[in-house]
Amino acid sequence: SNPLTGLLKTSVFEEFYQNNTPISIFVGIILLICVIILGAVGFIKMIMTLFRKDRFSKKITDIFFVVLYFSMMISYYIFCLKNPYSCSQHIRYVSAVVVIGAFYVGQAANSLSKKKNTTGKVMFYSLYSVIIAFCIMSIQI
């Protein structure tokens, strides 16, 4: 199995998913889509912050988070290659990347909230809706 797929699956469903009612399947699909969107937004914002022009103290913090993120993910992939079992592809081994991702999703929401144009506002409310859907669907599972 692909380590990234295993990571996404265990971040939503743990190692198994037993409740197969139609509503649970629907909620699970929506929750997985929300996780993918939030992960992509956080990752893109993290990379974008490296290329912005800020004072050095802000830049060094971003560099620290990016180095921490990539060192954890590289270690995770090496671990998964050495131990090719589904239980080694668990989110618990890289749980700190969740905090880093949440930080950058918050940064993205903050940046989008300051946009005055229609596209920025639509993107902000879309991201806000995904965050709310994620929170509500997490309770359902």
C-alpha positions, 0 to 999 in steps of 0.5 A, spaced: 500 500 500 502 507 498 504 510 505 500 517 503 494 513 502 495 509 508 496 516 512 490 519 509 486 513 511 488 512 518 488 519 519 480 519 518 478 511 519 484 509 524 486 502 522 479 499 520 472 502 519 467 497 521 460 501 521 458 500 514 451 504 514 449 508 508 450 514 512 457 512 515 459 511 508 457 518 506 460 521 512 466 517 511 467 519 504 466 527 505 471 527 511 476 523 507 475 529 501 475 534 507 482 531 509 485 531 502 483 538 501 485 541 508 492 537 507 493 540 500 491 547 502 496 547 508 502 544 504 501 549 499 501 555 504 507 552 507 511 552 501 508 559 499 511 562 505 518 560 503 518 564 497 515 571 501 519 577 503 518 577 510 523 579 516 528 574 518 525 572 524 518 570 520 522 566 515 526 562 520 520 560 523 517 558 517 524 554 515 524 551 521 517 548 520 518 546 513 525 542 515 521 539 521 515 537 516 520 534 511 524 530 516 518 527 519 515 525 512 522 522 509 523 518 516 516 516 515 517 514 508 523 510 510 520 507 516 514 504 511 519 502 506 523 498 511 516 495 515 511 494 509 505 493 513 499 497 514 500 498 521 506 502 520 503 507 515 499 510 521 498 517 523 501 516 530 508 516 527 507 523 524 502 526 528 506 532 529 505 534 521 498 535 523 499 541 528 504 544 522 498 543 517 493 546 521 498 552 522 498 553 515 491 552 514 490 557 519 495 562 515 491 560 509 485 562 512 487 568 515 491 571 508 484 569 504 480 573 509 484 579 508 482 579 500 478 584 498 476 581 491 470 576 489 475 570 488 479 571 495 472 571 498 469 565 495 476 562 496 476 564 504 468 562 504 470 555 501 476 553 505 471 556 511 466 551 509 471 545 508 473 546 515 466 546 518 464 540 514 471 537 517 469 538 524 462 536 524 463 530 520 469 528 525 463 528 530 459 523 526 464 518 525 
